[in-house]
């Protein structure tokens, strides 16, 4: 496998998958695509991607398979029902989804045993903007040889790719990332609500705190959105943070670790989701702490 001569197969053309695919095409890769909802494909096929009629066709005509799917169940279904039956030993699967580390290890082992196909778990951080700009942070798990291939394939997408260890370690690292992000976003929401109630120009807080110890990318992104009640367009979703927090709870239980802050964050995220915000941007979390919550 070498550089842009590889043919990639991208499964999952959603919020993140679309800009990733466009950047891979722009970098000169041939990209086959498949999506459960075909109506999302024209944006990438118009840019040069080839739509496949089935996952089986995509797998059989691609060197490297990339997954960017919603959750563990989605990845497991695609791997068990389609990739296992059509993959071969000269191929590599790179999973960009955020899924459970235990399932990742099980699926990777099964894929290698059944058809000799390698696996790299490479969840990303940086959101849609990071995917569009090619400055994502990627935390990867897998063998050294497979990580080397992943570095070449994913080069148009990342600012930093860190090899964290064996298969599954990338997913553990992403869970750690999401624990920080989720708690951060929630405290930003309660802080903005407090500032507004106290008569402060809350929309100026991100600017006022820029460069200080309280500064963060979430503050600079969601802080102004929360202060100005600007919740569209949706760039990421509440349900994604909740999914990852629930994985953190499950992992911590199995490891015997206490994660009280992330546990509380999961409860608050679930409460917000129960109010109809699962598909909405996390900037809507401000509604948990204001009288306008509905």
PyMOL commands that set and color helices and strands:
alter all, ss='L'
color gray80, all
select helices_A, chain A and resi 3-5+15-26+38-40+42-45+55-60+72-86+101-115+127-133+144-154+169-197+202-209+217-228+238-255+260-277+282-289
alter helices_A, ss='H'
color red, helices_A
select strands_A, chain A and resi 7-11+30-34+50-51+64-67+92-95+118-125+136-141+158-165
alter strands_A, ss='S'
color yellow, strands_A
deselect
rebuild
show_as cartoon
